[in-house]
C-alpha cells in the first residue's frame, strides 16, 4: 500500500468533494484524513486529502488520470507521495539558535527532510555544519557583489534540486527578482509577533516599550520585507521584572519553535497560498509524531 496526499485549490462550487471522493474510491484508494476550507471572501476552495492506494494504483498513474476530474473545476492540484522527503537548503548568518534547533530535530528524525546544504554569508557555523556531514557554502554578500551572490545561490538551489529554502536567521534582504523566482518556496523567521520592532535589536526595543507579549512569525518571503503570507506564529508572556537579556532568551526559544512548526506544515503540504494570506490545515490528532516519518 502507498500513502499519498492530494492538494487542491480551485474556485468554489458544488460537487468538488464528491468528485474527488468518487475518483479515489473508483481507483482503489481509501481516504485516511481530509481537510477543506471554502473562503467566502474570495470564492476559493482549498482541500488536502491523505489517502492510501490499496490496489496498487501508483502516484504516477493517478496523476495521469486525475486531470479528467480536475479540468471541469479548474483545479490547481498535486499528488504527493508521503514517503518523499523534501530537499531543504538552510541559510544562516551570525545567530545560530534556529540552525542548531533544526539540525538537532533533523538528527533525531523529528524533522523528516533531506538537508542538502547550509549557506551563510559568514563562517561562524561552518564547523557545526560540517560536523553534521552537511555541505557548507560560504557566499559572501556585499552591496557590490549582491547580484553575483544571488546568482550563486540560485545555481546552488538548482544543482541540489532544493524544494524549500529556510532562512534560519539569515540577515540579508533577498532581491525582488529572487523572491519572485522562489515564490512559495522560501520561509523566513521574523523575530516579532507583530512587526512593530524592526532592525537589529528588536527585543531591546520591546523591553524599552514595556511590552507584555513577545513572539515570532514564520512567513513566506516576498518582495515586501517581513510582510509575506504568515504560516505560523506564537508568543510568550513577559513582565516588568524581566530584563532585555531575558527577552532575547525567550524570544530565541519561540523563534526556533515557530520556524520548526512552519517547516513541518510546509513539507507535509498543509499550507496553501491564498492571495496575501495562507490556509494552514492542522496536523492530524497525533501531531508531529504521526508525521515524523513522512
HELIX and SHEET records of a PDB file:
HELIX    1   1 UNK A   16  UNK A   26  1                                  11    
HELIX    2   2 UNK A   59  UNK A   70  1                                  12    
HELIX    3   3 UNK A   71  UNK A   73  5                                   3    
HELIX    4   4 UNK A   97  UNK A  107  1                                  11    
HELIX    5   5 UNK A  126  UNK A  131  1                                   6    
HELIX    6   6 UNK A  146  UNK A  159  1                                  14    
HELIX    7   7 UNK A  176  UNK A  181  1                                   6    
HELIX    8   8 UNK A  202  UNK A  209  1                                   8    
HELIX    9   9 UNK A  244  UNK A  267  1                                  24    
HELIX   10  10 UNK A  288  UNK A  291  1                                   4    
SHEET    1   A 4 UNK A  29  UNK A  39  0                                        
SHEET    2   A 4 UNK A  44  UNK A  53 -1                                        
SHEET    3   A 4 UNK A   2  UNK A  11 -1                                        
SHEET    4   A 4 UNK A  76  UNK A  81 -1                                        
SHEET    1   B 7 UNK A 136  UNK A 138  0                                        
SHEET    2   B 7 UNK A 113  UNK A 120  1                                        
SHEET    3   B 7 UNK A  86  UNK A  92  1                                        
SHEET    4   B 7 UNK A 164  UNK A 167  1                                        
SHEET    5   B 7 UNK A 186  UNK A 190  1                                        
SHEET    6   B 7 UNK A 213  UNK A 220 -1                                        
SHEET    7   B 7 UNK A 230  UNK A 237 -1                                        
SHEET    1   C 2 UNK A 271  UNK A 274  0                                        
SHEET    2   C 2 UNK A 277  UNK A 280 -1                                        
END                                                                             
